[in-house]
Amino acid sequence: MEFPKEDSISIEPNRMPVAAWLANALSLICMTLTAYYWFLFAMAKIRRAGKRPSRRIIL
């Protein structure tokens, strides 16, 4: 197995994992916050409805 020479190694492909990590972290934060606020909104609506959730909460 031959290793590539140092001249043929470029720096450009090394930026892709950083971009992917940033995109994954951003989407994870957004999904977490969305689920958190949706859960609080649903709990408040169930509490106001006298613990009888309607089908509109699921949508």
C-alpha positions as CSV (number, residue, x, y, z in Angstrom):
1,M,0.0,0.0,0.0
2,E,1.5,3.3,-1.1
3,F,0.9,6.5,0.8
4,P,0.3,9.6,-1.2
5,K,3.0,12.2,-1.4
6,E,2.8,15.3,0.7
7,D,2.4,17.5,-2.4
8,S,-0.8,15.7,-3.5
9,I,-2.5,16.2,-0.1
10,S,-4.7,19.3,-0.2
11,I,-6.2,21.2,2.7
12,E,-9.6,21.7,1.1
13,P,-11.2,18.3,2.0
14,N,-10.4,18.9,5.7
15,R,-13.0,21.6,5.9
16,M,-15.9,19.3,5.1
17,P,-16.1,17.6,8.6
18,V,-16.2,21.0,10.2
19,A,-19.1,22.1,8.1
20,A,-20.9,18.8,8.7
21,W,-20.3,19.1,12.4
22,L,-21.6,22.7,12.5
23,A,-24.7,21.7,10.4
24,N,-25.4,18.7,12.7
25,A,-24.9,20.7,15.9
26,L,-27.2,23.5,14.6
27,S,-29.9,21.1,13.5
28,L,-29.7,19.3,16.8
29,I,-30.1,22.5,18.8
30,C,-33.0,23.6,16.7
31,M,-34.8,20.2,17.0
32,T,-34.2,20.2,20.8
33,L,-35.6,23.7,21.3
34,T,-38.6,23.0,19.0
35,A,-39.5,19.8,20.9
36,Y,-39.0,21.6,24.2
37,Y,-41.3,24.5,23.4
38,W,-43.9,22.2,21.7
39,F,-43.9,20.0,24.8
40,L,-44.5,23.1,27.0
41,F,-47.2,24.4,24.7
42,A,-49.0,21.0,24.7
43,M,-48.8,20.6,28.5
44,A,-50.2,24.1,29.0
45,K,-53.0,23.4,26.6
46,I,-53.8,20.0,28.3
47,R,-53.8,21.7,31.7
48,R,-56.2,24.5,30.4
49,A,-58.5,22.0,28.8
50,G,-59.1,20.2,32.1
51,K,-56.8,17.3,31.2
52,R,-58.8,16.4,28.1
53,P,-56.4,16.7,25.2
54,S,-58.0,17.4,21.8
55,R,-56.8,16.0,18.5
56,R,-55.5,19.4,17.5
57,I,-52.6,19.1,20.0
58,I,-51.1,16.2,17.9
59,L,-51.0,18.3,14.7
